[in-house]
């Protein structure tokens, strides 16, 4: 019988910085807030965590309660994660993963940082979570490098690109066997510009302002290039399963869609979360 929990992602990066600084950025709440999380707190020593210490991370609509499984200073840091995420329809999902950080000195100049995440379920939701985590960690690791080598936190630039209020499938095959090109809309926020313009779950986006998009990566790159040119909207060519259509959609920077939040405590985050959940459930039920 196939083990459905064998899936994992592995990302590596080389950083020109002292190993103590890399370690601090990874294990301390202050360091985490510099490169990835909106809020982080821990129960133990922020520099020398030990087995059983607990971490509480907040990233946009995602919350993570993590427990330290093992920690060897400047070598490895293992966490058992319990993530809670809010979907466009207001439903909450909980998924458990394990995150491992490995540090290795290379030629007394670089630190090789490897981040391995295990525990993705082998089903459409689990594979979508896997792809989203992969894209998110790639950006986070680039920000680790810029923070430590250049002294610049580019978190918002890496994560806050324009949105259309829709969740784009990272793998079309998970949602449709009949898609030849384009990207599938996995879900639409009912408050978002895409839904208001007539796009729906299952529609296939073919073009963004005359540029073909055939993968999640191409979609994000194209929308960012439009932003860099000062464009605030795009003409979207799509297929609804029957017809090819075009609509013009204005970009949104609403935190509801970008996922970036401004909170200073778990309490203020929970208040924001309840507000978003109520809003999404209301618009979903009143469709």
Secondary structure, DSSP 4 states (H G I P E B T S, - for coil): ---TT-EEEEEEEEE-S-HHHHHHHHHSHHHHHHHT-SEEEESS-SSS--TT-EEEEEETTEEEEEEEEEEETTTEEEEEEEEEEE-TTS-EEEEEEEEEEEEEEETTTEEEEEEEEEEE-SSHHHHHHHHHHHHHHHHHHHHHHHHHHH----HHHHH---B-SEEEPS-GGGT-SS--SSEEEEEE-TTSHHHHTT--TT-EEEEETTEE--SHHHHHHHHHHHHHTT--EEEEEEE-SS-EEEEEEE-B--HHHH-----SSHHHHHHHHHHHHHHHHHHHHT-
